[in-house]
Structures are given as structure tokens and as C-alpha cells.
Amino acid sequence: MPKTYAEQVAETLRKELEQGRWTGIMPGRDRLAGELEVNARTVDGALTMRENEGCWCRKALVGDAKSTAGNYGRSRPPSG
């Protein structure tokens, strides 16, 4: 079964993180959409998928004019 666009973007984000493209706080949804040349809703879906997997948490930064678009900080993998 073919992957959705959001699944494809989620996979791209995972690979980019593993390669060290972003450390600490990642760009917000709108900036990522521009960089990846996809719709912001697609990026939001991909970010939510990764967030649900425990890859990072959504943070609205104080003074961020686009806080509704969110920024993402990496979290540690769950200890097991």
C-alpha cells in the first residue's frame, strides 16, 4: 500500500534528524513546509506522527509570532 504524503514527510524528517540536519529546536511547521515544498497540513500530520512516536514534543515559544505553527524540540528516546 502506498504511503501517504504525511507518512513520506515523517520518514524524511526522521532521516534528516538522524543525519543531524536539526539539533535542539526544529523550525516550525510553516518553515518546514517551505523547505520541504509541501503543504503545511502535510507537515503538521507528519510532525504529529513523530510526536506520537515520542521523537519530540511540540513547543510554542514565547514571543513567536507563529506560535500556532509550533516548534519542535527533540526529546530523548523512551528508556526501556
HUSUL-V919621 format. One record per backbone hydrogen bond with DSSP energy under -1.0 kcal/mol. CO is the residue of the C=O (numbers start at 1). NH is the residue of the N-H. If there is no record, write none. Layout:
# HUSUL-V919621
co:CO nh:NH
co:CO nh:NH
This chain:
# HUSUL-V919621
co:4 nh:8
co:5 nh:9
co:6 nh:10
co:7 nh:11
co:8 nh:12
co:9 nh:13
co:10 nh:14
co:11 nh:15
co:12 nh:16
co:13 nh:17
co:14 nh:18
co:15 nh:19
co:16 nh:21
co:17 nh:20
co:24 nh:74
co:28 nh:32
co:29 nh:33
co:30 nh:34
co:31 nh:35
co:32 nh:36
co:33 nh:38
co:39 nh:43
co:40 nh:44
co:41 nh:45
co:42 nh:46
co:43 nh:47
co:44 nh:48
co:45 nh:49
co:46 nh:50
co:47 nh:51
co:48 nh:52
co:49 nh:53
co:50 nh:55
co:51 nh:54
co:55 nh:75
co:57 nh:73
co:59 nh:71
co:61 nh:64
co:64 nh:67
co:66 nh:69
co:69 nh:29
co:71 nh:59
co:72 nh:26
co:73 nh:57
